[in-house]
Amino acid sequence: MIQQVDREILDHMIDPKNYGSMEDPDAIGIGENPQNGEKVIVYLKVDDAGEAPRIASIRFQAIGCMTTVVAGSIITEEARELAFPQAEEMISVALGMLENVPPEEAACSEMVALALQAAMDTWHARRENPEIPALVYKIENTCVTKEETAKENG
């Protein structure tokens, strides 16, 4: 019997939520793996009418593996409608959880979380200077396992 968590992950694999580009976003952020060129782009529409800016709408695109797409689907679903401080807290918790995961498994989720942070930081930076390009944050983890590295270095 498939557990509930497995069903949710399978659902994100089959039908990724929030996948695709966004017309006229308020901010774009990019998470990048410098080792293999994989990227995640997060698009935001921001509602800044309240005390703190809020993610009114979020979309993402990925040039990466299925794990990256699943992580993008899950993280963007969690971030939708959050105020920036709450989204930043969610990112911090997610990155903290990845500290106990092997680097090759953490890399995809880290890339998505950093793309979301880059989008929010881009939005803030554009308040000062509308010409600021999308910020790009590079991941620290690697997708390459220790076994693959040892094999390549033979």
N, C-alpha and C positions, 0 to 999 in steps of 0.2 A: 504494500500500500504506500502510495506517495504521500509524504508528509506535507503539511500546509506550506512550509517554507519552500520546499521543492516545487510545489505547484505555482507559487508566486514567482519564483525565478524562471520557471518554464514559461509562464505567461509573459514575462518581460522579454524572454528570448523570441517567442513566437510573434508577439505584438508589442514592440518597444514603444513605451509611452513618450510623448514629447519629441519624437525623432523628426528631424527635418530642419530646414532653414526658417527664418522669420523675416517677413517684410518689414523694413524700417525699424530695426531694433533700437532701443535706447542705449544699449551697450553690448559689446561682444568681448568674450574672453577666450583665451586659448590655453589648453594644457598640452604639453608636448613631451614626447619621449625622445631625447636627443640621440639615443643609441640606434633607433630603428626608424625614426621619422613618423611614428604614429602620432596622431593629433586628435584632440577633442575640441570642438568649438561650441561654446554656450552663448545663446542669444537671450537677452532679457528685454522685457517691457517693464518699466518701473513706474510705480505709483508713488509720488513723493508728496502727496497731500497731507499725510499724517505726521506724527512725531518723527518717525524714521522711514526712510524709503522702504518700499515693499515690492517684492517680486510679483508683479501682476500677471505676467505670462513668461514662460520659459520654454526654450527649444534647444536641441543639441544635434550636432552631427559628429560622426566619428570616422576617422580613417584608422581602423584598428581591428582587433579581434572581437569575437562575439562577447567575451567577458567585458570588454570596454563598453559595448552597446548595452549590455545588461546593467552594468554599473551606472551608465548614463541615464537609463530609464528609471532606475530606482532612485538615484540621487536627485534627479530633476523632479520626480513626483513628490519627494519629501520636501524639496525647496519651494515648490509652487505655493504662492500666497504668504510666504514667510517674510517678516520684516528683515532687513539686512542683518541686524544684530543676532537674530535667531538663526538665520542662515549661516552666519559666520560661526556661531556656536556649534551648529550641526556639522560643519566642515571640520572644526577642531576635534569634535568627538570622533568623526569618521577617520580622520588622519591618526588620531590616538589609537583607535582600534587596530589600525593597520600595522602598528609597531610590533605586534605579536604574530604577524602573518609573514610567511616567507616572502622575500622581496619580489620574486617573480609572480606571486599571486596578488601582491599589493599594488603593483605598478598601474594596472588599469583603473582601479578605483581612485588611486592618488591622482591620476591624470584628469579624471572627471572633476574631482573635488577642487583641484587647482584651477581648472578652467572656469568653474563657478566663481571661485574667489577672484580670478582675474577679471571676470565680467563685472563683478561688483566694484572692484578697484578701478576699472576703466570708467564706470559710471561716475564714481566720485571724482576722478581726475578730469573728466570732461566738464564737470561743473566749473572748474577753474580755467580749463583750456579746451574748447570744443574740437580742436584739431588733433588732440591726443589719439594715436592709433590704438587698436585693440592690444591690450597687454598680453604677453605670452609668458607663462610660468612653466619651467621645466621640472620634470619629476626627478626625485632622488633615487627611487627604486629602479630595479632593472627587470626586464622580462626574461632575461637569460638565466637559466638555472645554473647552479655551481657545477653540475654534471656536464652541461653543455659547454660551459667555459673551459672545463678541464679537457674535454674532448677536442675542442677547437685548438687549445694550446698544446695538445697531444704530447 
